Amino acid sequence: MAEAARAGDVVPVLVFDAATRDRIARSPRRAAFYCGAGGSLNASVAARGSSLVLRRGPLVSTVRALARESGADTVVWSSAYDAAGLARQRKLQSALEEAGLRAIAVHDAPAVPPEDTAAARSAEGGTGYRALVPYVAAWDEVRRAPFDAPVAFEPNELRSDALPQASEFGARPMLDEPSEARALAALATFLAGPALQYLSARNVPGGEPTSHLSADLSFGTLAARTVVARTDERLRDPFLLAEERLSLEAFRRAIAQRDFFLQLAWFFESRPDQALQPRMRRFPFASKHPALAAWLEGRTGYPLVDAGMRQLRATGWMHPRVRSVAASFLCFDLGVDWRVGRDAWERELIEDDPALAAGNWQWAAGVGADLAQFPRIYNPRKQAHSFDPRGAYVRHWISELATVSDADVIDPSSSERRPQLALALFNGNAYSAPVVDHEIAARDFLRRYAAFVESAEKKDVG
Ligand SMILES: Cc1cc2nc3c(=O)[nH]c(=O)nc-3n(C[C@H](O)[C@H](O)[C@H](O)COP(=O)(O)OP(=O)(O)OC[C@H]3O[C@@H](n4cnc5c(N)ncnc54)[C@H](O)[C@@H]3O)c2cc1C
C-alpha cells in the first residue's frame, strides 16, 4: 500500500481468481480464515474512507480492465514466492507493461526482502542462500526498522463483486474474525508471556504455547516485519532474564527461518515438485504404503506421530516439533515421498504457504537445503520421552491413551508384554498397534539410502 501511495491515490483491490479459489478451497478452515480476513480488510479500508474493490475473474484481464477503469498508471502487488505464483506474477507483469502500465511486485511477505540478503553475498558472486546459518547471519546484518508510512485512500465509485464467504466453501465463518487488530493483540499477548519460554515451547508440545501466528503471517493479517520490530522492542526490556532474552532471540530467528525459505523459493525457483538437490531427485521414495492411511488418520501406533496428525485434522495446525517427527515417520519409517505428505497437510493446514511447505518438507526428507550427511531420522518414542515425558500432549489428542501410565503413553506397545493392559489398550475401540517396527524400518531406510548415494557417486565419477 505504501509503495502504491508513492505513485498517487490508492485504489485497494483484491482479485479473487480461479487459482486463489482453488488453493483456499483445499481446506475449509483455510477458506474460513481467508474469507474472514477479506471481510476485516474490507471493513478497515471502509473505516479509512475508501472501499475495497473485489473482482472475481482471471487475474490478468481483470487487473488490466480495472486499471483502465480507474485510470491507474501503476499497479502494485505483494509478491508470490512459490513457482506457480511466480509464473502467474510474471504473466501479469508483462501484460501490464505491454499495456503501458508500471507493474511493481513488492516483497511484503518476508521481514527482509530476498535481494537485501543476497546483496550481502553478491561480493562473493552468490545470489540466494542454500544454508540457513549463514543466511540468518546476513539477515541479522541487513535488516532495518520497518517504515511506517500512513496511506491516504480516496473514495472510489468502482464496482465491486461480493466478497467470498466461508459458506461458498462449505465452511462456517470463524467466530473470532481474523483481522490485523486480532493478530496484533495475539502477538502482544505472546510477547508479554509465552515468548519468554519459546526455547522450550517450540520443543515441548504439551507446554507453553508457541505463537500460533502462522496463518496470520500467511494471509498478511500480520506482517513479518511487525513481528520482528515488536520482538526487538520487547528485547529492550532491561528486566529480562538471560534465558528469556535467548527465547525472544530464538523466536526472532523463527521469522528469519521463514524468510530463509521464502528467499530459497525466490532464488532457486524450481518446479514445485522438484527436490532442491539434483541428486536426490532420483531417490526412489514410494508413493504408497499399506500404512499411509494410518499415518493420515493418526493410527500408526506411535503416539507422538498420531497425536500430531490428530491435532492437525482437528484444528488445522500442528506443533512445530511434532511436524518434524510426523514428517520423518512418513518419509523414513514408511519410505513415502515428501510430496505425498506435503499435499496431505495442505488439505488440512490453515496457513497457505507453498514455499514454506515445500522448503520444510524437503528439509525434513533430506532432499532440500542444508544437506545433512545422513537423513535426520527421528525416533518417535525417544522424541516423546524427551519432549512429552508425562504424555500431556499425547493424552490430550489420543483419547484411547488418556488414562494409561506415563510409560505406556510413550510406548503403548510395551504393554503387549503385560496381558491385562494389552487387553485394555488394544481391544475394540483401543489404540492401534505399531504399523511398522521403527528400529527395523529406520535401518532399512538407511541401508537403501547408503546404497543410493554410493551408486549415485559412482555414476558421478563415471
Ligand atoms: C514438515 C514441515 C512442514 C511445515 N509446513 C509449514 C507450512 O506449510 N507453513 C508454515 O508456515 N510453516 C510450516 N512449517 C514450519 C513450522 O512448523 C510452522 O511455521 C509452525 O509450526 C507454526 O506455528 P507457530 O506459528 O506457533 O510458530 P512459532 O514457532 O511461534 O514461529 C513463529 C513463526 O515463525 C515462522 N516459522 C517458524 N518455524 C518455521 C519454519 N521451520 N519454516 C518457516 N517458517 C517458520 C512461522 O511463520 C511461524 O508462525 C513446517 C514445518 C515442518 C517440519
The ligand as an SDF file (V2000), in Angstrom:
LIG
                    3D

 53 58  0  0  0  0  0  0  0  0999 V2000
    7.3570  -30.8790    7.6040 C   0  0  0  0  0  0  0  0  0  0  0  0
    7.0580  -29.4420    7.9630 C   0  0  0  0  0  0  0  0  0  0  0  0
    6.1320  -28.7230    7.2140 C   0  0  0  0  0  0  0  0  0  0  0  0
    5.8590  -27.3900    7.5310 C   0  0  0  0  0  0  0  0  0  0  0  0
    4.9440  -26.7120    6.7660 N   0  0  0  0  0  0  0  0  0  0  0  0
    4.7070  -25.4000    7.0310 C   0  0  0  0  0  0  0  0  0  0  0  0
    3.7790  -24.6630    6.2440 C   0  0  0  0  0  0  0  0  0  0  0  0
    3.1550  -25.2000    5.3260 O   0  0  0  0  0  0  0  0  0  0  0  0
    3.5790  -23.3500    6.5340 N   0  0  0  0  0  0  0  0  0  0  0  0
    4.2460  -22.7440    7.5650 C   0  0  0  0  0  0  0  0  0  0  0  0
    4.0150  -21.5540    7.8060 O   0  0  0  0  0  0  0  0  0  0  0  0
    5.1390  -23.4020    8.3180 N   0  0  0  0  0  0  0  0  0  0  0  0
    5.3860  -24.7100    8.0870 C   0  0  0  0  0  0  0  0  0  0  0  0
    6.2810  -25.3910    8.8710 N   0  0  0  0  0  0  0  0  0  0  0  0
    7.0990  -24.6330    9.8310 C   0  0  0  0  0  0  0  0  0  0  0  0
    6.6030  -24.5420   11.2670 C   0  0  0  0  0  0  0  0  0  0  0  0
    6.3640  -25.8330   11.7870 O   0  0  0  0  0  0  0  0  0  0  0  0
    5.3350  -23.7030   11.3980 C   0  0  0  0  0  0  0  0  0  0  0  0
    5.5610  -22.4270   10.8580 O   0  0  0  0  0  0  0  0  0  0  0  0
    4.9740  -23.5270   12.8770 C   0  0  0  0  0  0  0  0  0  0  0  0
    4.5840  -24.7760   13.3990 O   0  0  0  0  0  0  0  0  0  0  0  0
    3.8340  -22.5730   13.0250 C   0  0  0  0  0  0  0  0  0  0  0  0
    3.4760  -22.4790   14.3690 O   0  0  0  0  0  0  0  0  0  0  0  0
    3.6780  -21.1110   15.1520 P   0  0  0  0  0  0  0  0  0  0  0  0
    3.0630  -20.0260   14.3700 O   0  0  0  0  0  0  0  0  0  0  0  0
    3.2260  -21.3160   16.5570 O   0  0  0  0  0  0  0  0  0  0  0  0
    5.2670  -20.9780   15.0880 O   0  0  0  0  0  0  0  0  0  0  0  0
    6.3330  -20.2690   16.0120 P   0  0  0  0  0  0  0  0  0  0  0  0
    7.2450  -21.3230   16.4890 O   0  0  0  0  0  0  0  0  0  0  0  0
    5.6970  -19.4080   17.0190 O   0  0  0  0  0  0  0  0  0  0  0  0
    7.1700  -19.3820   14.9870 O   0  0  0  0  0  0  0  0  0  0  0  0
    6.7390  -18.0770   14.5820 C   0  0  0  0  0  0  0  0  0  0  0  0
    6.6360  -18.0290   13.0860 C   0  0  0  0  0  0  0  0  0  0  0  0
    7.9090  -18.2640   12.5140 O   0  0  0  0  0  0  0  0  0  0  0  0
    7.7460  -18.9380   11.2770 C   0  0  0  0  0  0  0  0  0  0  0  0
    8.4400  -20.2150   11.3360 N   0  0  0  0  0  0  0  0  0  0  0  0
    8.7930  -20.9240   12.4110 C   0  0  0  0  0  0  0  0  0  0  0  0
    9.4510  -22.0500   12.0400 N   0  0  0  0  0  0  0  0  0  0  0  0
    9.4700  -22.0490   10.6970 C   0  0  0  0  0  0  0  0  0  0  0  0
    9.9910  -22.9350    9.7230 C   0  0  0  0  0  0  0  0  0  0  0  0
   10.6130  -24.0660   10.0410 N   0  0  0  0  0  0  0  0  0  0  0  0
    9.8190  -22.6160    8.4320 N   0  0  0  0  0  0  0  0  0  0  0  0
    9.1930  -21.4910    8.0600 C   0  0  0  0  0  0  0  0  0  0  0  0
    8.6790  -20.6180    8.9350 N   0  0  0  0  0  0  0  0  0  0  0  0
    8.8280  -20.8940   10.2380 C   0  0  0  0  0  0  0  0  0  0  0  0
    6.2660  -19.1850   11.0770 C   0  0  0  0  0  0  0  0  0  0  0  0
    5.7310  -18.1730   10.2570 O   0  0  0  0  0  0  0  0  0  0  0  0
    5.7290  -19.0810   12.4860 C   0  0  0  0  0  0  0  0  0  0  0  0
    4.3780  -18.6730   12.5370 O   0  0  0  0  0  0  0  0  0  0  0  0
    6.5420  -26.7500    8.6050 C   0  0  0  0  0  0  0  0  0  0  0  0
    7.4660  -27.4950    9.3530 C   0  0  0  0  0  0  0  0  0  0  0  0
    7.7150  -28.8220    9.0380 C   0  0  0  0  0  0  0  0  0  0  0  0
    8.7270  -29.5780    9.8580 C   0  0  0  0  0  0  0  0  0  0  0  0
  1  2  1  0
  2  3  1  0
  2 52  2  0
  3  4  2  0
  4  5  1  0
  4 50  1  0
  5  6  2  0
  6  7  1  0
  6 13  1  0
  7  8  2  0
  7  9  1  0
  9 10  1  0
 10 11  2  0
 10 12  1  0
 12 13  2  0
 13 14  1  0
 14 15  1  0
 14 50  1  0
 15 16  1  0
 16 17  1  0
 16 18  1  0
 18 19  1  0
 18 20  1  0
 20 21  1  0
 20 22  1  0
 22 23  1  0
 23 24  1  0
 24 25  2  0
 24 26  1  0
 24 27  1  0
 27 28  1  0
 28 29  2  0
 28 30  1  0
 28 31  1  0
 31 32  1  0
 32 33  1  0
 33 34  1  0
 33 48  1  0
 34 35  1  0
 35 36  1  0
 35 46  1  0
 36 37  1  0
 36 45  1  0
 37 38  2  0
 38 39  1  0
 39 40  1  0
 39 45  2  0
 40 41  1  0
 40 42  2  0
 42 43  1  0
 43 44  2  0
 44 45  1  0
 46 47  1  0
 46 48  1  0
 48 49  1  0
 50 51  2  0
 51 52  1  0
 52 53  1  0
M  END
$$$$
